[in-house]
Amino acid sequence: MWKENDKKILNSFLKWFAIIISIKLTIIFFFFLHIQNNTKNNTTEDKQTPSFCVNEKCINLEIAKTPQERELGLMFREELEKDKWMLFSFDWLWKHSIRMKNTLLPLDIIRLTTWYKIVDIISAPPCKQEDCPIYKPHDDNLWAIEVNSWIAKELWIQTGDFIELNI
């Protein structure tokens, strides 16, 4: 049968085994609790206004994601708030052109590539006629931001800069 010493070893083993399982379960519990809190925080962050930050200044963005929203863009707007710009989000990296038809405001078009690098800045005057110029970028871009024409210079935004885009 079982020797007294074998019983002590078995009891000691079972005691340590129970302690290790308890520690592991506690770690797993806190891990899932942490994930749940992060999910709640991310949901809250997703509801924040998208923004563009450069040189310690952040500007709110209105996002044009769909082809219809991109086509309408800033057409027919008589004013654009200083702290609210429009972001055009494209589905793939390419030389996306922009036409200023029915745009009543002079705008700067800031084009971004991956890693939010500015690859192009073009100043475009308003165009109220049918035959408006098409502004083609120098490089492939994934996003374009339209802003009041004087803000890019005011913020010292230049081609080659990296910006922070919170979308």
N, CA, C and O of each residue as an XYZ file, in Angstrom:
668
protein
N       0.811     -1.169      0.000
C       0.000      0.000      0.000
C       0.867      1.250      0.000
O       2.065      1.210     -0.279
N       0.225      2.342      0.318
C       0.920      3.613      0.323
C       1.749      3.743      1.590
O       1.291      3.487      2.704
N       2.966      4.145      1.370
C       3.815      4.439      2.528
C       3.497      5.846      3.015
O       3.020      6.690      2.255
N       3.767      6.080      4.275
C       3.513      7.386      4.874
C       4.242      8.489      4.121
O       3.684      9.568      3.920
N       5.466      8.242      3.703
C       6.273      9.226      2.979
C       5.664      9.516      1.609
O       5.667     10.664      1.166
N       5.142      8.490      0.933
C       4.517      8.681     -0.377
C       3.271      9.559     -0.263
O       3.011     10.384     -1.139
N       2.504      9.384      0.806
C       1.307     10.191      1.024
C       1.676     11.662      1.224
O       0.997     12.549      0.707
N       2.744     11.919      1.968
C       3.199     13.302      2.199
C       3.628     13.947      0.879
O       3.312     15.105      0.607
N       4.349     13.180      0.070
C       4.801     13.700     -1.234
C       3.605     13.990     -2.117
O       3.554     15.039     -2.758
N       2.641     13.080     -2.166
C       1.447     13.273     -2.984
C       0.646     14.488     -2.495
O       0.211     15.304     -3.308
N       0.451     14.614     -1.197
C      -0.270     15.769     -0.650
C       0.461     17.070     -0.954
O      -0.172     18.068     -1.298
N       1.761     17.071     -0.833
C       2.557     18.259     -1.145
C       2.433     18.615     -2.623
O       2.282     19.780     -2.989
N       2.500     17.596     -3.452
C       2.366     17.810     -4.899
C       0.993     18.397     -5.222
O       0.895     19.362     -5.980
N      -0.070     17.820     -4.652
C      -1.427     18.303     -4.915
C      -1.612     19.732     -4.411
O      -2.303     20.528     -5.047
N      -1.006     20.060     -3.282
C      -1.094     21.404     -2.732
C      -0.427     22.406     -3.683
O      -1.003     23.453     -3.976
N       0.774     22.096     -4.162
C       1.486     22.987     -5.093
C       0.769     23.075     -6.435
O       0.719     24.135     -7.059
N       0.217     21.949     -6.865
C      -0.532     21.926     -8.125
C      -1.744     22.862     -8.021
O      -2.024     23.622     -8.948
N      -2.458     22.806     -6.895
C      -3.617     23.671     -6.684
C      -3.195     25.150     -6.640
O      -3.902     26.008     -7.169
N      -2.072     25.442     -6.025
C      -1.577     26.825     -5.961
C      -1.231     27.333     -7.366
O      -1.590     28.451     -7.733
N      -0.540     26.510     -8.136
C      -0.156     26.917     -9.500
C      -1.390     27.126    -10.364
O      -1.453     28.103    -11.110
N      -2.373     26.234    -10.282
C      -3.617     26.392    -11.055
C      -4.339     27.676    -10.628
O      -4.854     28.398    -11.482
N      -4.384     27.969     -9.346
C      -5.030     29.197     -8.851
C      -4.334     30.436     -9.402
O      -4.995     31.389     -9.814
N      -3.018     30.428     -9.412
C      -2.252     31.565     -9.943
C      -2.544     31.741    -11.427
O      -2.771     32.856    -11.895
N      -2.538     30.632    -12.165
C      -2.819     30.712    -13.609
C      -4.229     31.231    -13.866
O      -4.420     32.072    -14.745
N      -5.212     30.753    -13.125
C      -6.582     31.231    -13.303
C      -6.698     32.722    -12.976
O      -7.419     33.453    -13.656
N      -5.997     33.167    -11.946
C      -6.001     34.591    -11.595
C      -5.398     35.422    -12.727
O      -5.939     36.468    -13.086
N      -4.288     34.964    -13.285
C      -3.650     35.674    -14.405
C      -4.596     35.728    -15.597
O      -4.748     36.779    -16.219
N      -5.225     34.619    -15.918
C      -6.168     34.583    -17.050
C      -7.334     35.528    -16.798
O      -7.761     36.236    -17.710
N      -7.852     35.549    -15.582
C      -8.960     36.444    -15.233
C      -8.568     37.907    -15.469
O      -9.309     38.655    -16.107
N      -7.403     38.309    -14.954
C      -6.969     39.692    -15.117
C      -6.636     40.021    -16.567
O      -6.828     41.158    -16.998
N      -6.147     39.057    -17.319
C      -5.874     39.258    -18.742
C      -7.175     39.573    -19.481
O      -7.230     40.529    -20.254
N      -8.226     38.775    -19.248
C      -9.496     39.022    -19.912
C     -10.154     40.308    -19.429
O     -10.811     40.998    -20.208
N      -9.984     40.632    -18.163
C     -10.492     41.893    -17.645
C      -9.807     43.063    -18.346
O     -10.463     44.042    -18.704
N      -8.494     42.967    -18.544
C      -7.729     43.999    -19.246
C      -8.202     44.142    -20.693
O      -8.378     45.257    -21.182
N      -8.406     43.021    -21.371
C      -8.884     43.063    -22.763
C     -10.260     43.716    -22.824
O     -10.520     44.524    -23.716
N     -11.138     43.378    -21.893
C     -12.474     43.952    -21.874
C     -12.408     45.470    -21.670
O     -13.143     46.205    -22.328
N     -11.550     45.947    -20.779
C     -11.401     47.389    -20.562
C     -10.850     48.077    -21.794
O     -11.302     49.167    -22.145
N      -9.875     47.457    -22.463
C      -9.322     48.050    -23.683
C     -10.363     48.128    -24.774
O     -10.396     49.103    -25.525
N     -11.219     47.118    -24.882
C     -12.277     47.134    -25.886
C     -13.234     48.284    -25.615
O     -13.657     48.970    -26.545
N     -13.582     48.503    -24.345
C     -14.455     49.624    -23.999
C     -13.785     50.942    -24.337
O     -14.437     51.843    -24.864
N     -12.482     51.080    -24.042
C     -11.754     52.319    -24.347
C     -11.686     52.555    -25.842
O     -11.857     53.688    -26.291
N     -11.440     51.507    -26.631
C     -11.364     51.662    -28.082
C     -12.707     52.085    -28.641
O     -12.758     52.890    -29.571
N     -13.796     51.563    -28.097
C     -15.117     51.951    -28.553
C     -15.337     53.432    -28.278
O     -15.898     54.139    -29.115
N     -14.905     53.903    -27.125
C     -15.026     55.319    -26.796
C     -14.169     56.158    -27.739
O     -14.615     57.205    -28.208
N     -12.944     55.712    -28.024
C     -12.062     56.459    -28.913
C     -12.626     56.523    -30.317
O     -12.468     57.533    -31.002
N     -13.296     55.434    -30.765
C     -13.853     55.410    -32.110
C     -14.904     56.503    -32.292
O     -15.125     56.963    -33.412
N     -15.555     56.924    -31.204
C     -16.589     57.934    -31.298
C     -16.006     59.340    -31.315
O     -16.743     60.304    -31.523
N     -14.696     59.481    -31.101
C     -14.072     60.795    -31.129
C     -14.041     61.311    -32.559
O     -14.080     60.539    -33.517
N     -13.970     62.611    -32.683
C     -13.924     63.241    -33.991
C     -12.594     62.946    -34.668
O     -11.541     63.118    -34.054
N     -12.622     62.502    -35.936
C     -11.359     62.293    -36.657
C     -10.594     63.609    -36.744
O     -11.196     64.678    -36.842
N      -9.252     63.526    -36.708
C      -8.466     64.758    -36.737
C      -7.144     64.571    -37.475
O      -6.673     63.455    -37.694
N      -6.575     65.699    -37.843
C      -5.303     65.828    -38.543
C      -4.426     66.673    -37.630
O      -4.804     67.788    -37.271
N      -3.263     66.161    -37.252
C      -2.388     66.926    -36.354
C      -1.021     67.138    -37.014
O      -0.423     66.207    -37.553
N      -0.549     68.370    -36.958
C       0.764     68.714    -37.482
C       1.289     69.893    -36.679
O       0.545     70.811    -36.335
N       2.583     69.854    -36.386
C       3.222     70.936    -35.636
C       2.428     71.315    -34.380
O       2.215     72.493    -34.093
N       1.997     70.292    -33.643
C       1.282     70.452    -32.373
C      -0.064     71.151    -32.496
O      -0.583     71.658    -31.502
N      -0.639     71.189    -33.691
C      -1.960     71.776    -33.922
C      -2.837     70.690    -34.550
O      -2.434     70.045    -35.518
N      -4.042     70.488    -33.993
C      -4.960     69.472    -34.505
C      -6.204     70.139    -35.099
O      -6.732     71.111    -34.559
N      -6.648     69.588    -36.215
C      -7.809     70.101    -36.933
C      -8.813     68.964    -37.088
O      -8.425     67.842    -37.414
N     -10.099     69.235    -36.861
C     -11.140     68.228    -37.045
C     -11.333     67.942    -38.528
O     -11.173     68.819    -39.377
N     -11.682     66.688    -38.816
C     -11.867     66.264    -40.203
C     -13.276     65.747    -40.440
O     -13.858     65.049    -39.610
N     -13.793     66.107    -41.582
C     -15.004     65.487    -42.105
C     -14.497     64.480    -43.128
O     -13.664     64.832    -43.963
N     -14.972     63.238    -43.090
C     -14.415     62.200    -43.955
C     -15.357     61.887    -45.107
O     -16.549     61.651    -44.910
N     -14.796     61.889    -46.325
C     -15.515     61.465    -47.527
C     -14.985     60.080    -47.899
O     -13.906     59.963    -48.481
N     -15.745     59.028    -47.564
C     -15.286     57.654    -47.776
C     -15.851     57.029    -49.044
O     -15.137     56.357    -49.788
N     -17.125     57.254    -49.281
C     -17.784     56.596    -50.416
C     -17.523     57.379    -51.698
O     -17.169     58.556    -51.648
N     -17.698     56.728    -52.845
C     -17.518     57.461    -54.113
C     -18.449     58.677    -54.217
O     -18.053     59.708    -54.761
N     -19.667     58.570    -53.707
C     -20.602     59.697    -53.770
C     -20.128     60.855    -52.891
O     -20.191     62.015    -53.298
N     -19.654     60.536    -51.684
C     -19.147     61.579    -50.796
C     -17.900     62.230    -51.383
O     -17.723     63.443    -51.280
N     -17.035     61.422    -51.998
C     -15.810     61.981    -52.603
C     -16.157     62.875    -53.791
O     -15.523     63.911    -53.996
N     -17.160     62.478    -54.572
C     -17.537     63.297    -55.724
C     -18.132     64.628    -55.289
O     -17.839     65.658    -55.895
N     -18.953     64.627    -54.261
C     -19.556     65.867    -53.766
C     -18.513     66.737    -53.077
O     -18.470     67.948    -53.294
N     -17.667     66.121    -52.242
C     -16.589     66.854    -51.575
C     -17.061     68.146    -50.938
O     -18.011     68.150    -50.156
N     -16.398     69.238    -51.273
C     -16.736     70.555    -50.717
C     -17.501     71.427    -51.715
O     -17.518     72.652    -51.594
N     -18.130     70.786    -52.695
C     -18.912     71.540    -53.683
C     -19.995     72.367    -52.999
O     -20.586     71.951    -52.003
N     -20.235     73.532    -53.553
C     -21.325     74.418    -53.168
C     -21.198     75.019    -51.765
O     -22.097     75.742    -51.334
N     -20.142     74.751    -51.062
C     -19.981     75.336    -49.717
C     -19.450     76.760    -49.858
O     -18.506     77.029    -50.601
N     -20.080     77.639    -49.132
C     -19.684     79.044    -49.201
C     -18.627     79.399    -48.167
O     -17.975     80.438    -48.272
N     -18.454     78.530    -47.159
C     -17.396     78.742    -46.185
C     -16.950     77.402    -45.618
O     -17.694     76.421    -45.620
N     -15.722     77.390    -45.136
C     -15.147     76.205    -44.503
C     -14.518     76.681    -43.203
O     -13.651     77.555    -43.203
N     -14.962     76.101    -42.101
C     -14.434     76.513    -40.802
C     -12.925     76.319    -40.767
O     -12.394     75.379    -41.358
N     -12.243     77.215    -40.070
C     -10.783     77.167    -39.981
C     -10.304     75.862    -39.359
O      -9.247     75.346    -39.720
N     -11.088     75.329    -38.421
C     -10.652     74.119    -37.731
C     -11.413     72.869    -38.172
O     -11.522     71.908    -37.410
N     -11.936     72.877    -39.396
C     -12.614     71.688    -39.911
C     -12.282     71.533    -41.398
O     -12.596     72.397    -42.218
N     -11.649     70.424    -41.713
C     -11.234     70.147    -43.084
C     -11.918     68.894    -43.585
O     -12.620     68.222    -42.829
N     -11.719     68.570    -44.873
C     -12.303     67.353    -45.422
C     -11.203     66.392    -45.839
O     -10.264     66.759    -46.546
N     -11.341     65.151    -45.382
C     -10.416     64.078    -45.727
C     -11.076     63.178    -46.762
O     -12.190     62.694    -46.562
N     -10.378     62.961    -47.866
C     -10.819     62.013    -48.886
C     -10.016     60.737    -48.679
O      -8.791     60.728    -48.803
N     -10.724     59.668    -48.362
C     -10.074     58.388    -48.095
C     -10.292     57.475    -49.298
O     -11.428     57.151    -49.644
N      -9.192     57.063    -49.931
C      -9.278     56.215    -51.120
C      -9.020     54.759    -50.752
O      -8.429     54.465    -49.713
N      -9.467     53.856    -51.613
C      -9.372     52.427    -51.327
C      -8.011     51.826    -51.652
O      -7.684     50.750    -51.153
N      -7.217     52.489    -52.471
C      -5.917     51.952    -52.846
C      -4.945     53.093    -53.132
O      -5.352     54.223    -53.399
N      -3.673     52.778    -53.074
C      -2.604     53.739    -53.337
C      -2.510     53.957    -54.848
O      -2.284     53.009    -55.600
N      -2.681     55.199    -55.290
C      -2.680     55.514    -56.709
C      -2.609     57.024    -56.868
O      -2.732     57.744    -55.877
N      -2.414     57.525    -58.075
C      -2.395     58.968    -58.326
C      -3.832     59.464    -58.524
O      -4.291     59.648    -59.651
N      -4.527     59.675    -57.405
C      -5.927     60.107    -57.440
C      -6.007     61.593    -57.792
O      -5.399     62.430    -57.125
N      -6.752     61.910    -58.833
C      -6.931     63.298    -59.269
C      -8.152     63.903    -58.585
O      -9.069     63.199    -58.161
N      -8.134     65.227    -58.492
C      -9.262     65.947    -57.885
C      -9.664     67.074    -58.817
O      -8.824     67.810    -59.335
N     -10.980     67.192    -59.020
C     -11.538     68.246    -59.865
C     -12.296     69.213    -58.965
O     -12.998     68.786    -58.048
N     -12.163     70.484    -59.214
C     -12.729     71.513    -58.334
C     -14.083     72.053    -58.816
O     -14.468     73.162    -58.446
N     -14.799     71.290    -59.629
C     -16.075     71.750    -60.175
C     -17.038     72.142    -59.052
O     -17.173     71.427    -58.059
N     -17.698     73.278    -59.222
C     -18.683     73.820    -58.272
C     -18.096     74.079    -56.885
O     -18.824     74.094    -55.892
N     -16.802     74.280    -56.822
C     -16.155     74.615    -55.550
C     -16.065     76.132    -55.478
O     -15.479     76.774    -56.350
N     -16.643     76.686    -54.446
C     -16.754     78.140    -54.323
C     -15.618     78.769    -53.531
O     -15.517     79.993    -53.447
N     -14.759     77.931    -52.946
C     -13.684     78.416    -52.088
C     -12.314     78.069    -52.663
O     -12.159     77.013    -53.276
N     -11.316     78.935    -52.479
C      -9.956     78.534    -52.835
C      -9.459     77.528    -51.792
O      -9.589     77.758    -50.590
N      -8.898     76.429    -52.253
C      -8.483     75.356    -51.354
C      -7.055     74.918    -51.619
O      -6.543     75.067    -52.728
N      -6.418     74.377    -50.593
C      -5.175     73.632    -50.759
C      -5.539     72.155    -50.689
O      -6.331     71.734    -49.846
N      -4.954     71.388    -51.578
C      -5.150     69.941    -51.574
C      -3.842     69.333    -51.079
O      -2.794     69.469    -51.711
N      -3.926     68.662    -49.934
C      -2.754     68.026    -49.323
C      -2.918     66.526    -49.511
O      -3.864     65.930    -48.996
N      -1.996     65.918    -50.246
C      -2.103     64.481    -50.501
C      -1.113     63.722    -49.631
O       0.028     64.144    -49.441
N      -1.583     62.575    -49.101
C      -0.778     61.759    -48.193
C      -0.615     60.354    -48.763
O      -1.509     59.814    -49.415
N       0.544     59.788    -48.499
C       0.787     58.399    -48.863
C       0.821     57.570    -47.577
O       0.462     58.061    -46.507
N       1.245     56.337    -47.684
C       1.319     55.490    -46.497
C       2.195     56.154    -45.445
O       3.049     56.978    -45.772
N       1.990     55.807    -44.220
C       2.688     56.379    -43.062
C       2.432     57.866    -42.934
O       3.185     58.566    -42.257
N       1.379     58.364    -43.574
C       0.931     59.748    -43.457
C       1.999     60.757    -43.858
O       2.165     61.792    -43.212
N       2.702     60.450    -44.903
C       3.700     61.381    -45.443
C       3.034     62.255    -46.500
O       2.323     61.759    -47.374
N       3.273     63.567    -46.409
C       2.727     64.502    -47.388
C       3.551     64.392    -48.671
O       4.757     64.637    -48.673
N       2.879     64.019    -49.761
C       3.586     63.857    -51.035
C       3.285     64.981    -52.013
O       3.939     65.100    -53.049
N       2.290     65.811    -51.685
C       1.893     66.826    -52.646
C       1.022     67.870    -51.966
O       0.156     67.524    -51.163
N       1.241     69.136    -52.275
C       0.352     70.213    -51.840
C       0.092     71.089    -53.058
O       1.021     71.619    -53.668
N      -1.177     71.231    -53.401
C      -1.552     72.018    -54.580
C      -2.565     73.072    -54.156
O      -3.517     72.760    -53.441
N      -2.375     74.309    -54.584
C      -3.355     75.369    -54.345
C      -4.297     75.419    -55.536
O      -3.863     75.516    -56.684
N      -5.591     75.351    -55.251
C      -6.594     75.328    -56.315
C      -7.592     76.461    -56.107
O      -8.203     76.560    -55.043
N      -7.762     77.321    -57.119
C      -8.756     78.397    -57.008
C     -10.167     77.829    -57.175
O     -10.333     76.707    -57.655
N     -11.177     78.599    -56.782
C     -12.560     78.146    -56.971
C     -12.860     77.965    -58.456
O     -12.213     78.577    -59.306
N     -13.841     77.124    -58.763
C     -14.239     76.924    -60.148
C     -15.756     76.749    -60.202
O     -16.303     75.752    -59.731
N     -16.415     77.744    -60.787
C     -17.878     77.736    -60.851
C     -18.384     77.366    -62.239
O     -19.592     77.316    -62.468
N     -17.473     77.109    -63.159
C     -17.877     76.800    -64.534
C     -17.917     75.285    -64.753
O     -17.573     74.512    -63.858
N     -18.333     74.876    -65.931
C     -18.465     73.452    -66.244
C     -17.108     72.788    -66.486
O     -16.876     71.660    -66.050
N     -16.220     73.490    -67.181
C     -14.925     72.912    -67.543
C     -13.846     73.371    -66.553
O     -13.171     74.376    -66.778
N     -13.698     72.626    -65.467
C     -12.734     72.980    -64.423
C     -11.474     72.131    -64.562
O     -11.530     71.003    -65.052
N     -10.339     72.677    -64.131
C      -9.105     71.890    -64.216
C      -9.137     70.677    -63.291
O      -9.810     70.667    -62.260
N      -8.396     69.674    -63.691
C      -8.229     68.476    -62.879
C      -6.828     68.539    -62.297
O      -5.855     68.733    -63.025
N      -6.727     68.375    -60.986
C      -5.442     68.466    -60.299
C      -4.908     67.060    -60.061
O      -5.453     66.278    -59.282
N      -3.817     66.773    -60.769
C      -3.190     65.456    -60.675
C      -1.990     65.538    -59.735
O      -1.238     66.511    -59.770
N      -1.813     64.527    -58.902
C      -0.682     64.540    -57.968
C       0.614     64.117    -58.655
O       0.607     63.529    -59.737
N       1.714     64.431    -57.998
C       3.024     64.014    -58.496
C       3.317     62.560    -58.133
O       4.023     61.866    -58.864
N       2.775     62.099    -57.002
C       3.038     60.746    -56.510
C       1.733     60.054    -56.138
O       0.680     60.685    -56.042
N       1.825     58.740    -55.930
C       0.677     57.973    -55.464
C       0.230     58.498    -54.104
O       1.049     58.918    -53.286
N      -1.074     58.468    -53.878
C      -1.596     58.900    -52.590
C      -2.752     58.004    -52.161
O      -3.438     57.399    -52.985
N      -2.943     57.939    -50.857
C      -4.006     57.136    -50.269
C      -5.088     58.026    -49.663
O      -6.237     57.609    -49.510
N      -4.709     59.254    -49.321
C      -5.631     60.234    -48.758
C      -5.359     61.593    -49.388
O      -4.254     61.882    -49.847
N      -6.400     62.416    -49.394
C      -6.262     63.819    -49.772
C      -7.052     64.624    -48.746
O      -8.137     64.225    -48.325
N      -6.493     65.753    -48.355
C      -7.164     66.636    -47.402
C      -7.325     67.984    -48.079
O      -6.368     68.550    -48.607
N      -8.560     68.495    -48.056
C      -8.816     69.820    -48.603
C      -8.990     70.796    -47.445
O      -9.732     70.541    -46.497
N      -8.286     71.920    -47.552
C      -8.290     72.937    -46.501
C      -8.407     74.313    -47.141
O      -8.167     74.475    -48.338
N      -8.777     75.302    -46.334
C      -8.732     76.681    -46.827
C      -7.330     76.966    -47.348
O      -6.350     76.521    -46.750
N      -7.220     77.681    -48.423
C      -5.940     77.818    -49.124
C      -4.819     78.445    -48.302
O      -3.653     78.214    -48.623
N      -5.097     79.200    -47.294
C      -4.052     79.883    -46.538
C      -3.578     79.086    -45.320
O      -2.559     79.435    -44.724
N      -4.295     78.023    -44.938
C      -3.959     77.313    -43.703
C      -2.694     76.476    -43.831
O      -1.921     76.388    -42.877
N      -2.469     75.864    -44.978
C      -1.264     75.032    -45.149
C      -0.001     75.864    -44.896
O       0.932     75.400    -44.241
N       0.021     77.087    -45.415
C       1.187     77.956    -45.181
C       1.245     78.411    -43.725
O       2.325     78.500    -43.140
N       0.090     78.696    -43.148
C       0.051     79.152    -41.760
C       0.610     78.087    -40.809
O       1.270     78.417    -39.823
N       0.348     76.824    -41.103
C       0.818     75.731    -40.249
C       2.198     75.203    -40.669
O       2.693     74.236    -40.090
N       2.800     75.818    -41.645
C       4.125     75.425    -42.129
C       4.137     73.970    -42.637
O       5.104     73.238    -42.428
N       3.067     73.577    -43.291
C       2.972     72.220    -43.838
C       3.716     72.193    -45.167
O       3.505     73.044    -46.031
N       4.595     71.198    -45.314
C       5.401     71.092    -46.535
C       5.422     69.664    -47.046
O       5.228     68.715    -46.286
N       5.660     69.521    -48.340
C       5.848     68.201    -48.926
C       7.006     67.507    -48.216
O       8.049     68.114    -47.971
N       6.812     66.228    -47.888
C       7.834     65.469    -47.196
C       7.578     65.363    -45.698
O       8.145     64.492    -45.037
N       6.720     66.250    -45.145
C       6.396     66.175    -43.722
C       5.562     64.922    -43.432
O       4.825     64.429    -44.285
N       5.703     64.435    -42.220
C       4.844     63.361    -41.727
C       3.851     63.996    -40.759
O       4.227     64.821    -39.927
N       2.606     63.614    -40.869
C       1.589     64.172    -39.991
C       0.944     63.053    -39.182
O       1.187     61.871    -39.426
N       0.131     63.439    -38.229
C      -0.635     62.480    -37.433
C      -2.074     62.535    -37.926
O      -2.704     63.592    -37.929
N      -2.576     61.400    -38.336
C      -3.948     61.325    -38.833
C      -4.717     60.375    -37.935
O      -4.410     59.183    -37.888
N      -5.704     60.879    -37.229
C      -6.502     60.081    -36.300
C      -7.875     59.848    -36.908
O      -8.771     60.687    -36.809
N      -8.018     58.689    -37.540
C      -9.303     58.394    -38.198
C      -9.872     57.088    -37.682
O     -10.946     56.669    -38.113
